[in-house]
Amino acid sequence: MTAMTTPARPFLNRRLAEFGTTIFAEMSALAATTGSINLGQGFPDADGPEEIREAAVRALRDGRGNQYPPGPGVPELRTAIADHQRRRYGLSFDPDTEVLVTAGATEAIAATLLALLEPGDEVIALEPYYDSYAACIAMAGATRVPVTLRPDAEQARFRLDLDELRDAVTDRTRLLLINTPHNPTGTVLTREELTAIAELAVERDLLVVTDEVYEHLVFGEAAHVPAATLPGMRERTVTIGSAGKTFSFTGWKVGWVTAAPGLVTAVRAAKQFLTYVASGPFQYAVAEALRLPDAYFDGFRADMLAKRDLLAAGLADAGFSVFRPAGTYFITTDIRPLGESDGFAFCRALPERAGVVAIPNAVFYDHKEAGAPYVRFAFCKRTEVLADATEGLRKAFAH
């Protein structure tokens, strides 16, 4: 019998060597083994509207989408996406040439970056950022250039330094990757900030990829402004949306891209070799969801606002410094008032101390030291679950 040997070279290529098991898997496993409340990963613990779930069942029973749907997405959904963009933002997109349905926003991001980037291109992204950004930039062979959102304790928010953004652009910069409302900080970029970004993109002839999956979760006086609505941006912007965050069906994995025909054609060229197609019956259900009356979106936002305030109050009572988000369903906290400074160690000990799981923000940073004292909690959970979590946090940390 021939002895088996292990190949000398590592299996994972150099571009992805830094990406192992995600912190979300680690923290979710920790929640399961300790029986803790999982406020780490951003998924709701209750389904969305019953009529939309029934629409998916009806599509299954009627045989719609049980086989491969069209590559760009079913016509009903593409039309609904175009109608949504026009009704909400005054943006006009041709459903046949300017809308592409994807397997969630994550595939939309991957396909867009793989399609638009050449090896050696630079991508500017707002740090901290959703972890798939870094992995997808690496898969494309490009270089990520982080521009860090800075904490403003007085305003209890994170701010973009526009001068730092402008200074980060070089002759190798290909695109700006923008996320607003922003995960994990909850910052919603203002019209003035986005206008400055648009002017920079036009001046330097840059593409802009904008992740707007939390577009319907904006609170108070903040307003979501799609980058594509700004002067000079319609032809250079790829806008990414998703049903999961708006309708609380994250497992359906229905996302989309809207952009000018040439950009959509490029993204589709990459997308067809990723999943090809996905989520057939769910596409029909999401088409109905996008046509729900304004009362649904208003009620959804009001419910999340109440949950935000419940968790924010509990965290403040427990001694955390709280950055109250203007959007998304995440709250970033500073643990230094608790006498802590290492978010990783804090989160790994938190289940035993308080029966709660959270995510260390440093995983979203290239500059780990900048994110070290910050911890993210998700509030997209049932009210009674948030109440139990805040009680555990108060008992563990309040004096």
Contacts in CASP RR format, 6 or more apart in sequence:
PFRMAT RR
TARGET T0000
AUTHOR 0000-0000-0000
METHOD contacts of the structure
MODEL  1
MTAMTTPARPFLNRRLAEFGTTIFAEMSALAATTGSINLGQGFPDADGPE
EIREAAVRALRDGRGNQYPPGPGVPELRTAIADHQRRRYGLSFDPDTEVL
VTAGATEAIAATLLALLEPGDEVIALEPYYDSYAACIAMAGATRVPVTLR
PDAEQARFRLDLDELRDAVTDRTRLLLINTPHNPTGTVLTREELTAIAEL
AVERDLLVVTDEVYEHLVFGEAAHVPAATLPGMRERTVTIGSAGKTFSFT
GWKVGWVTAAPGLVTAVRAAKQFLTYVASGPFQYAVAEALRLPDAYFDGF
RADMLAKRDLLAAGLADAGFSVFRPAGTYFITTDIRPLGESDGFAFCRAL
PERAGVVAIPNAVFYDHKEAGAPYVRFAFCKRTEVLADATEGLRKAFAH
10 17 0 8 1.000
15 138 0 8 1.000
15 139 0 8 1.000
15 141 0 8 1.000
16 135 0 8 1.000
16 138 0 8 1.000
16 139 0 8 1.000
18 138 0 8 1.000
19 134 0 8 1.000
19 135 0 8 1.000
19 138 0 8 1.000
22 131 0 8 1.000
22 363 0 8 1.000
23 131 0 8 1.000
23 359 0 8 1.000
23 360 0 8 1.000
23 363 0 8 1.000
24 40 0 8 1.000
24 41 0 8 1.000
24 359 0 8 1.000
27 38 0 8 1.000
27 40 0 8 1.000
27 41 0 8 1.000
27 347 0 8 1.000
27 357 0 8 1.000
27 358 0 8 1.000
27 359 0 8 1.000
28 38 0 8 1.000
28 40 0 8 1.000
28 41 0 8 1.000
28 357 0 8 1.000
30 36 0 8 1.000
30 348 0 8 1.000
30 351 0 8 1.000
30 357 0 8 1.000
31 37 0 8 1.000
31 38 0 8 1.000
31 40 0 8 1.000
31 351 0 8 1.000
31 357 0 8 1.000
34 351 0 8 1.000
34 352 0 8 1.000
34 355 0 8 1.000
34 357 0 8 1.000
35 351 0 8 1.000
35 355 0 8 1.000
36 350 0 8 1.000
36 351 0 8 1.000
36 355 0 8 1.000
36 356 0 8 1.000
36 357 0 8 1.000
37 355 0 8 1.000
37 356 0 8 1.000
37 357 0 8 1.000
37 381 0 8 1.000
37 385 0 8 1.000
37 388 0 8 1.000
37 389 0 8 1.000
38 357 0 8 1.000
39 311 0 8 1.000
39 356 0 8 1.000
39 357 0 8 1.000
39 358 0 8 1.000
39 377 0 8 1.000
39 378 0 8 1.000
39 379 0 8 1.000
39 381 0 8 1.000
39 389 0 8 1.000
40 357 0 8 1.000
40 358 0 8 1.000
40 359 0 8 1.000
40 376 0 8 1.000
40 377 0 8 1.000
40 378 0 8 1.000
41 359 0 8 1.000
41 378 0 8 1.000
42 250 0 8 1.000
42 329 0 8 1.000
42 330 0 8 1.000
42 378 0 8 1.000
42 380 0 8 1.000
43 250 0 8 1.000
43 251 0 8 1.000
43 378 0 8 1.000
43 380 0 8 1.000
44 248 0 8 1.000
44 250 0 8 1.000
44 380 0 8 1.000
44 381 0 8 1.000
45 380 0 8 1.000
45 381 0 8 1.000
45 382 0 8 1.000
45 385 0 8 1.000
46 248 0 8 1.000
46 382 0 8 1.000
47 53 0 8 1.000
47 248 0 8 1.000
47 249 0 8 1.000
48 247 0 8 1.000
48 248 0 8 1.000
48 249 0 8 1.000
49 247 0 8 1.000
49 289 0 8 1.000
49 292 0 8 1.000
49 296 0 8 1.000
51 288 0 8 1.000
52 247 0 8 1.000
52 249 0 8 1.000
52 285 0 8 1.000
52 286 0 8 1.000
52 288 0 8 1.000
52 289 0 8 1.000
52 292 0 8 1.000
53 249 0 8 1.000
53 285 0 8 1.000
55 284 0 8 1.000
55 285 0 8 1.000
55 288 0 8 1.000
55 289 0 8 1.000
56 252 0 8 1.000
56 281 0 8 1.000
56 282 0 8 1.000
56 284 0 8 1.000
56 285 0 8 1.000
59 65 0 8 1.000
59 280 0 8 1.000
59 281 0 8 1.000
59 282 0 8 1.000
59 284 0 8 1.000
59 285 0 8 1.000
60 66 0 8 1.000
60 281 0 8 1.000
63 281 0 8 1.000
64 74 0 8 1.000
64 280 0 8 1.000
64 281 0 8 1.000
64 284 0 8 1.000
65 74 0 8 1.000
65 280 0 8 1.000
65 281 0 8 1.000
65 283 0 8 1.000
65 284 0 8 1.000
66 280 0 8 1.000
66 281 0 8 1.000
68 276 0 8 1.000
68 277 0 8 1.000
69 277 0 8 1.000
69 280 0 8 1.000
69 283 0 8 1.000
70 277 0 8 1.000
71 101 0 8 1.000
71 268 0 8 1.000
71 272 0 8 1.000
71 276 0 8 1.000
71 277 0 8 1.000
72 78 0 8 1.000
72 96 0 8 1.000
72 99 0 8 1.000
72 100 0 8 1.000
72 101 0 8 1.000
72 268 0 8 1.000
73 100 0 8 1.000
73 101 0 8 1.000
73 277 0 8 1.000
73 283 0 8 1.000
74 101 0 8 1.000
74 280 0 8 1.000
74 283 0 8 1.000
74 284 0 8 1.000
74 287 0 8 1.000
75 95 0 8 1.000
76 283 0 8 1.000
76 284 0 8 1.000
76 287 0 8 1.000
77 101 0 8 1.000
77 254 0 8 1.000
77 256 0 8 1.000
77 283 0 8 1.000
77 284 0 8 1.000
77 286 0 8 1.000
77 287 0 8 1.000
77 290 0 8 1.000
78 95 0 8 1.000
78 96 0 8 1.000
78 99 0 8 1.000
78 101 0 8 1.000
79 95 0 8 1.000
79 287 0 8 1.000
80 286 0 8 1.000
80 287 0 8 1.000
80 288 0 8 1.000
80 290 0 8 1.000
80 291 0 8 1.000
81 93 0 8 1.000
81 95 0 8 1.000
81 99 0 8 1.000
81 101 0 8 1.000
81 256 0 8 1.000
81 258 0 8 1.000
81 290 0 8 1.000
82 92 0 8 1.000
82 93 0 8 1.000
82 94 0 8 1.000
82 95 0 8 1.000
82 98 0 8 1.000
82 99 0 8 1.000
82 258 0 8 1.000
83 290 0 8 1.000
83 291 0 8 1.000
84 290 0 8 1.000
85 91 0 8 1.000
85 92 0 8 1.000
85 93 0 8 1.000
85 226 0 8 1.000
85 239 0 8 1.000
85 258 0 8 1.000
86 92 0 8 1.000
86 93 0 8 1.000
88 215 0 8 1.000
89 226 0 8 1.000
89 228 0 8 1.000
89 229 0 8 1.000
90 229 0 8 1.000
91 226 0 8 1.000
91 228 0 8 1.000
91 229 0 8 1.000
91 234 0 8 1.000
91 258 0 8 1.000
93 99 0 8 1.000
93 258 0 8 1.000
94 261 0 8 1.000
97 261 0 8 1.000
97 264 0 8 1.000
97 265 0 8 1.000
98 258 0 8 1.000
98 259 0 8 1.000
98 260 0 8 1.000
98 261 0 8 1.000
98 264 0 8 1.000
99 256 0 8 1.000
99 257 0 8 1.000
99 258 0 8 1.000
99 264 0 8 1.000
100 108 0 8 1.000
100 256 0 8 1.000
100 257 0 8 1.000
100 258 0 8 1.000
100 264 0 8 1.000
100 267 0 8 1.000
100 268 0 8 1.000
100 271 0 8 1.000
101 254 0 8 1.000
101 255 0 8 1.000
101 256 0 8 1.000
101 279 0 8 1.000
101 283 0 8 1.000
102 108 0 8 1.000
102 111 0 8 1.000
102 255 0 8 1.000
102 256 0 8 1.000
102 257 0 8 1.000
102 271 0 8 1.000
102 275 0 8 1.000
102 278 0 8 1.000
103 253 0 8 1.000
103 254 0 8 1.000
103 255 0 8 1.000
103 274 0 8 1.000
103 275 0 8 1.000
103 278 0 8 1.000
103 279 0 8 1.000
104 242 0 8 1.000
104 243 0 8 1.000
104 244 0 8 1.000
104 253 0 8 1.000
104 254 0 8 1.000
104 255 0 8 1.000
104 278 0 8 1.000
104 279 0 8 1.000
105 211 0 8 1.000
105 213 0 8 1.000
105 240 0 8 1.000
105 241 0 8 1.000
105 242 0 8 1.000
105 255 0 8 1.000
106 132 0 8 1.000
107 253 0 8 1.000
107 255 0 8 1.000
107 271 0 8 1.000
107 274 0 8 1.000
107 275 0 8 1.000
107 278 0 8 1.000
108 240 0 8 1.000
108 241 0 8 1.000
108 242 0 8 1.000
108 255 0 8 1.000
108 256 0 8 1.000
108 257 0 8 1.000
108 267 0 8 1.000
108 271 0 8 1.000
109 130 0 8 1.000
109 132 0 8 1.000
109 133 0 8 1.000
109 136 0 8 1.000
109 209 0 8 1.000
109 211 0 8 1.000
109 240 0 8 1.000
110 132 0 8 1.000
110 136 0 8 1.000
110 139 0 8 1.000
110 270 0 8 1.000
110 274 0 8 1.000
111 257 0 8 1.000
111 267 0 8 1.000
111 268 0 8 1.000
111 270 0 8 1.000
111 271 0 8 1.000
111 274 0 8 1.000
112 209 0 8 1.000
112 238 0 8 1.000
112 240 0 8 1.000
112 257 0 8 1.000
112 267 0 8 1.000
112 270 0 8 1.000
113 123 0 8 1.000
113 136 0 8 1.000
113 137 0 8 1.000
113 139 0 8 1.000
113 140 0 8 1.000
113 142 0 8 1.000
113 177 0 8 1.000
113 209 0 8 1.000
114 136 0 8 1.000
114 139 0 8 1.000
114 140 0 8 1.000
114 270 0 8 1.000
115 266 0 8 1.000
115 267 0 8 1.000
115 269 0 8 1.000
115 270 0 8 1.000
115 271 0 8 1.000
116 174 0 8 1.000
116 175 0 8 1.000
116 207 0 8 1.000
116 209 0 8 1.000
116 238 0 8 1.000
116 263 0 8 1.000
116 266 0 8 1.000
116 267 0 8 1.000
117 123 0 8 1.000
117 137 0 8 1.000
117 140 0 8 1.000
117 141 0 8 1.000
117 142 0 8 1.000
117 174 0 8 1.000
117 175 0 8 1.000
118 142 0 8 1.000
118 174 0 8 1.000
119 140 0 8 1.000
119 141 0 8 1.000
119 142 0 8 1.000
120 141 0 8 1.000
120 142 0 8 1.000
120 143 0 8 1.000
120 172 0 8 1.000
121 140 0 8 1.000
121 141 0 8 1.000
121 142 0 8 1.000
121 143 0 8 1.000
121 172 0 8 1.000
121 173 0 8 1.000
121 174 0 8 1.000
121 175 0 8 1.000
122 142 0 8 1.000
122 143 0 8 1.000
122 144 0 8 1.000
122 145 0 8 1.000
122 170 0 8 1.000
122 172 0 8 1.000
122 173 0 8 1.000
122 174 0 8 1.000
123 137 0 8 1.000
123 142 0 8 1.000
123 143 0 8 1.000
123 144 0 8 1.000
123 145 0 8 1.000
123 173 0 8 1.000
123 174 0 8 1.000
123 175 0 8 1.000
123 176 0 8 1.000
123 177 0 8 1.000
124 145 0 8 1.000
124 146 0 8 1.000
124 147 0 8 1.000
124 165 0 8 1.000
124 168 0 8 1.000
124 169 0 8 1.000
124 173 0 8 1.000
124 175 0 8 1.000
124 176 0 8 1.000
124 177 0 8 1.000
125 133 0 8 1.000
125 134 0 8 1.000
125 137 0 8 1.000
125 144 0 8 1.000
125 145 0 8 1.000
125 146 0 8 1.000
125 147 0 8 1.000
125 176 0 8 1.000
125 177 0 8 1.000
125 179 0 8 1.000
126 146 0 8 1.000
126 147 0 8 1.000
126 148 0 8 1.000
126 149 0 8 1.000
126 160 0 8 1.000
126 177 0 8 1.000
126 178 0 8 1.000
126 179 0 8 1.000
126 182 0 8 1.000
127 146 0 8 1.000
127 147 0 8 1.000
127 148 0 8 1.000
127 149 0 8 1.000
127 364 0 8 1.000
127 365 0 8 1.000
127 366 0 8 1.000
127 367 0 8 1.000
127 370 0 8 1.000
128 148 0 8 1.000
128 149 0 8 1.000
128 184 0 8 1.000
128 185 0 8 1.000
128 361 0 8 1.000
128 364 0 8 1.000
128 365 0 8 1.000
128 371 0 8 1.000
129 146 0 8 1.000
129 177 0 8 1.000
129 179 0 8 1.000
129 364 0 8 1.000
130 179 0 8 1.000
130 183 0 8 1.000
130 184 0 8 1.000
130 211 0 8 1.000
130 364 0 8 1.000
131 363 0 8 1.000
131 364 0 8 1.000
133 144 0 8 1.000
133 177 0 8 1.000
134 144 0 8 1.000
134 366 0 8 1.000
137 143 0 8 1.000
137 144 0 8 1.000
137 177 0 8 1.000
138 144 0 8 1.000
142 174 0 8 1.000
143 172 0 8 1.000
144 366 0 8 1.000
145 168 0 8 1.000
145 173 0 8 1.000
146 365 0 8 1.000
146 366 0 8 1.000
146 367 0 8 1.000
147 160 0 8 1.000
147 161 0 8 1.000
147 164 0 8 1.000
147 165 0 8 1.000
147 168 0 8 1.000
148 161 0 8 1.000
148 164 0 8 1.000
148 365 0 8 1.000
148 367 0 8 1.000
148 370 0 8 1.000
149 158 0 8 1.000
149 159 0 8 1.000
149 160 0 8 1.000
149 182 0 8 1.000
149 185 0 8 1.000
149 187 0 8 1.000
150 158 0 8 1.000
150 159 0 8 1.000
150 161 0 8 1.000
151 157 0 8 1.000
151 158 0 8 1.000
151 159 0 8 1.000
151 323 0 8 1.000
151 334 0 8 1.000
151 374 0 8 1.000
152 158 0 8 1.000
152 159 0 8 1.000
153 321 0 8 1.000
156 322 0 8 1.000
156 323 0 8 1.000
156 324 0 8 1.000
157 185 0 8 1.000
157 186 0 8 1.000
157 187 0 8 1.000
157 323 0 8 1.000
157 324 0 8 1.000
157 326 0 8 1.000
158 182 0 8 1.000
158 185 0 8 1.000
158 186 0 8 1.000
158 187 0 8 1.000
158 323 0 8 1.000
158 332 0 8 1.000
159 187 0 8 1.000
160 187 0 8 1.000
160 189 0 8 1.000
160 193 0 8 1.000
162 193 0 8 1.000
162 196 0 8 1.000
162 197 0 8 1.000
165 196 0 8 1.000
165 197 0 8 1.000
165 200 0 8 1.000
166 200 0 8 1.000
169 200 0 8 1.000
169 204 0 8 1.000
169 206 0 8 1.000
173 204 0 8 1.000
173 206 0 8 1.000
174 206 0 8 1.000
174 207 0 8 1.000
175 206 0 8 1.000
175 207 0 8 1.000
175 208 0 8 1.000
175 209 0 8 1.000
176 197 0 8 1.000
176 200 0 8 1.000
176 201 0 8 1.000
176 206 0 8 1.000
176 207 0 8 1.000
176 208 0 8 1.000
176 209 0 8 1.000
177 209 0 8 1.000
177 211 0 8 1.000
178 189 0 8 1.000
178 197 0 8 1.000
178 208 0 8 1.000
178 209 0 8 1.000
178 210 0 8 1.000
178 211 0 8 1.000
178 227 0 8 1.000
179 210 0 8 1.000
179 211 0 8 1.000
180 187 0 8 1.000
180 188 0 8 1.000
180 189 0 8 1.000
180 194 0 8 1.000
180 210 0 8 1.000
180 211 0 8 1.000
180 212 0 8 1.000
180 224 0 8 1.000
180 225 0 8 1.000
181 187 0 8 1.000
181 188 0 8 1.000
181 212 0 8 1.000
181 214 0 8 1.000
181 215 0 8 1.000
181 217 0 8 1.000
181 218 0 8 1.000
181 222 0 8 1.000
181 224 0 8 1.000
181 325 0 8 1.000
181 326 0 8 1.000
181 327 0 8 1.000
181 328 0 8 1.000
182 188 0 8 1.000
182 189 0 8 1.000
182 327 0 8 1.000
182 328 0 8 1.000
183 214 0 8 1.000
183 328 0 8 1.000
183 330 0 8 1.000
184 328 0 8 1.000
184 330 0 8 1.000
184 332 0 8 1.000
184 359 0 8 1.000
184 361 0 8 1.000
184 364 0 8 1.000
184 376 0 8 1.000
185 323 0 8 1.000
185 325 0 8 1.000
185 330 0 8 1.000
185 332 0 8 1.000
186 323 0 8 1.000
186 325 0 8 1.000
186 326 0 8 1.000
186 327 0 8 1.000
186 328 0 8 1.000
186 330 0 8 1.000
186 331 0 8 1.000
186 332 0 8 1.000
187 325 0 8 1.000
187 326 0 8 1.000
187 327 0 8 1.000
188 218 0 8 1.000
188 222 0 8 1.000
188 223 0 8 1.000
188 224 0 8 1.000
188 326 0 8 1.000
188 327 0 8 1.000
189 197 0 8 1.000
189 225 0 8 1.000
190 225 0 8 1.000
191 223 0 8 1.000
191 225 0 8 1.000
194 225 0 8 1.000
194 227 0 8 1.000
194 230 0 8 1.000
195 230 0 8 1.000
197 208 0 8 1.000
197 227 0 8 1.000
198 208 0 8 1.000
198 227 0 8 1.000
198 230 0 8 1.000
198 231 0 8 1.000
198 232 0 8 1.000
198 233 0 8 1.000
200 206 0 8 1.000
201 207 0 8 1.000
201 208 0 8 1.000
201 233 0 8 1.000
201 236 0 8 1.000
202 231 0 8 1.000
202 232 0 8 1.000
202 233 0 8 1.000
202 236 0 8 1.000
206 236 0 8 1.000
207 236 0 8 1.000
207 237 0 8 1.000
207 238 0 8 1.000
207 263 0 8 1.000
208 227 0 8 1.000
208 233 0 8 1.000
208 236 0 8 1.000
208 237 0 8 1.000
208 238 0 8 1.000
209 237 0 8 1.000
209 238 0 8 1.000
209 240 0 8 1.000
210 226 0 8 1.000
210 227 0 8 1.000
210 228 0 8 1.000
210 237 0 8 1.000
210 238 0 8 1.000
210 239 0 8 1.000
210 240 0 8 1.000
211 240 0 8 1.000
211 241 0 8 1.000
212 224 0 8 1.000
212 226 0 8 1.000
212 239 0 8 1.000
212 240 0 8 1.000
212 241 0 8 1.000
213 240 0 8 1.000
213 241 0 8 1.000
213 242 0 8 1.000
213 244 0 8 1.000
213 245 0 8 1.000
213 246 0 8 1.000
214 245 0 8 1.000
214 327 0 8 1.000
214 328 0 8 1.000
214 329 0 8 1.000
215 224 0 8 1.000
215 226 0 8 1.000
215 241 0 8 1.000
215 246 0 8 1.000
216 224 0 8 1.000
216 245 0 8 1.000
216 246 0 8 1.000
216 297 0 8 1.000
216 300 0 8 1.000
216 301 0 8 1.000
217 245 0 8 1.000
217 246 0 8 1.000
217 300 0 8 1.000
217 301 0 8 1.000
217 304 0 8 1.000
217 327 0 8 1.000
217 328 0 8 1.000
217 329 0 8 1.000
218 224 0 8 1.000
218 301 0 8 1.000
218 326 0 8 1.000
218 327 0 8 1.000
219 301 0 8 1.000
219 304 0 8 1.000
219 305 0 8 1.000
219 308 0 8 1.000
219 325 0 8 1.000
219 326 0 8 1.000
219 327 0 8 1.000
220 305 0 8 1.000
220 326 0 8 1.000
222 326 0 8 1.000
222 327 0 8 1.000
226 239 0 8 1.000
227 233 0 8 1.000
227 237 0 8 1.000
227 239 0 8 1.000
228 234 0 8 1.000
228 237 0 8 1.000
228 239 0 8 1.000
228 258 0 8 1.000
228 259 0 8 1.000
234 260 0 8 1.000
235 260 0 8 1.000
236 260 0 8 1.000
237 259 0 8 1.000
238 257 0 8 1.000
238 258 0 8 1.000
238 259 0 8 1.000
238 263 0 8 1.000
238 267 0 8 1.000
239 257 0 8 1.000
239 258 0 8 1.000
239 259 0 8 1.000
240 255 0 8 1.000
240 256 0 8 1.000
240 257 0 8 1.000
241 255 0 8 1.000
241 256 0 8 1.000
241 257 0 8 1.000
241 258 0 8 1.000
242 254 0 8 1.000
242 255 0 8 1.000
242 256 0 8 1.000
243 249 0 8 1.000
243 252 0 8 1.000
243 254 0 8 1.000
243 255 0 8 1.000
243 282 0 8 1.000
243 286 0 8 1.000
243 289 0 8 1.000
243 290 0 8 1.000
244 250 0 8 1.000
244 251 0 8 1.000
244 252 0 8 1.000
244 254 0 8 1.000
244 255 0 8 1.000
245 329 0 8 1.000
246 289 0 8 1.000
246 297 0 8 1.000
246 300 0 8 1.000
247 286 0 8 1.000
247 289 0 8 1.000
248 380 0 8 1.000
249 282 0 8 1.000
249 285 0 8 1.000
252 279 0 8 1.000
252 282 0 8 1.000
252 285 0 8 1.000
252 286 0 8 1.000
253 278 0 8 1.000
253 279 0 8 1.000
253 282 0 8 1.000
254 279 0 8 1.000
254 282 0 8 1.000
254 283 0 8 1.000
254 286 0 8 1.000
257 264 0 8 1.000
257 267 0 8 1.000
258 264 0 8 1.000
259 267 0 8 1.000
304 329 0 8 1.000
304 379 0 8 1.000
304 380 0 8 1.000
306 383 0 8 1.000
307 329 0 8 1.000
307 379 0 8 1.000
307 380 0 8 1.000
307 381 0 8 1.000
307 383 0 8 1.000
307 386 0 8 1.000
308 324 0 8 1.000
308 325 0 8 1.000
308 329 0 8 1.000
308 331 0 8 1.000
308 379 0 8 1.000
310 379 0 8 1.000
310 383 0 8 1.000
310 386 0 8 1.000
310 387 0 8 1.000
310 390 0 8 1.000
311 331 0 8 1.000
311 377 0 8 1.000
311 379 0 8 1.000
311 386 0 8 1.000
311 389 0 8 1.000
311 390 0 8 1.000
312 322 0 8 1.000
312 324 0 8 1.000
312 331 0 8 1.000
313 390 0 8 1.000
314 390 0 8 1.000
314 393 0 8 1.000
314 394 0 8 1.000
315 322 0 8 1.000
315 331 0 8 1.000
315 333 0 8 1.000
315 377 0 8 1.000
315 390 0 8 1.000
315 393 0 8 1.000
316 322 0 8 1.000
317 390 0 8 1.000
317 394 0 8 1.000
317 398 0 8 1.000
318 338 0 8 1.000
318 390 0 8 1.000
318 393 0 8 1.000
318 394 0 8 1.000
318 396 0 8 1.000
318 397 0 8 1.000
318 398 0 8 1.000
319 337 0 8 1.000
319 338 0 8 1.000
319 397 0 8 1.000
319 398 0 8 1.000
320 333 0 8 1.000
320 334 0 8 1.000
320 335 0 8 1.000
320 337 0 8 1.000
320 338 0 8 1.000
320 375 0 8 1.000
320 393 0 8 1.000
320 397 0 8 1.000
321 333 0 8 1.000
321 334 0 8 1.000
321 336 0 8 1.000
321 337 0 8 1.000
322 331 0 8 1.000
322 333 0 8 1.000
323 331 0 8 1.000
323 332 0 8 1.000
323 333 0 8 1.000
323 334 0 8 1.000
324 331 0 8 1.000
325 331 0 8 1.000
325 332 0 8 1.000
329 378 0 8 1.000
329 379 0 8 1.000
329 380 0 8 1.000
330 376 0 8 1.000
330 377 0 8 1.000
330 378 0 8 1.000
330 379 0 8 1.000
331 376 0 8 1.000
331 377 0 8 1.000
331 378 0 8 1.000
331 379 0 8 1.000
332 361 0 8 1.000
332 374 0 8 1.000
332 375 0 8 1.000
332 376 0 8 1.000
333 374 0 8 1.000
333 375 0 8 1.000
333 376 0 8 1.000
333 377 0 8 1.000
334 373 0 8 1.000
334 374 0 8 1.000
335 341 0 8 1.000
335 343 0 8 1.000
335 346 0 8 1.000
335 373 0 8 1.000
335 374 0 8 1.000
335 375 0 8 1.000
336 373 0 8 1.000
338 346 0 8 1.000
338 397 0 8 1.000
340 346 0 8 1.000
340 373 0 8 1.000
341 372 0 8 1.000
341 373 0 8 1.000
342 372 0 8 1.000
342 373 0 8 1.000
343 360 0 8 1.000
343 361 0 8 1.000
343 362 0 8 1.000
343 372 0 8 1.000
343 373 0 8 1.000
343 374 0 8 1.000
343 375 0 8 1.000
344 360 0 8 1.000
344 362 0 8 1.000
346 360 0 8 1.000
346 375 0 8 1.000
347 357 0 8 1.000
347 358 0 8 1.000
347 359 0 8 1.000
347 360 0 8 1.000
347 375 0 8 1.000
350 356 0 8 1.000
350 357 0 8 1.000
350 358 0 8 1.000
351 357 0 8 1.000
353 396 0 8 1.000
353 397 0 8 1.000
354 389 0 8 1.000
354 392 0 8 1.000
354 393 0 8 1.000
354 395 0 8 1.000
354 396 0 8 1.000
354 397 0 8 1.000
355 389 0 8 1.000
355 392 0 8 1.000
355 396 0 8 1.000
356 377 0 8 1.000
356 389 0 8 1.000
356 392 0 8 1.000
356 393 0 8 1.000
358 375 0 8 1.000
358 376 0 8 1.000
358 377 0 8 1.000
359 375 0 8 1.000
359 376 0 8 1.000
359 377 0 8 1.000
360 371 0 8 1.000
360 374 0 8 1.000
360 375 0 8 1.000
360 376 0 8 1.000
361 371 0 8 1.000
361 374 0 8 1.000
361 375 0 8 1.000
361 376 0 8 1.000
362 368 0 8 1.000
362 371 0 8 1.000
362 372 0 8 1.000
362 374 0 8 1.000
364 371 0 8 1.000
365 371 0 8 1.000
379 386 0 8 1.000
381 389 0 8 1.000
END
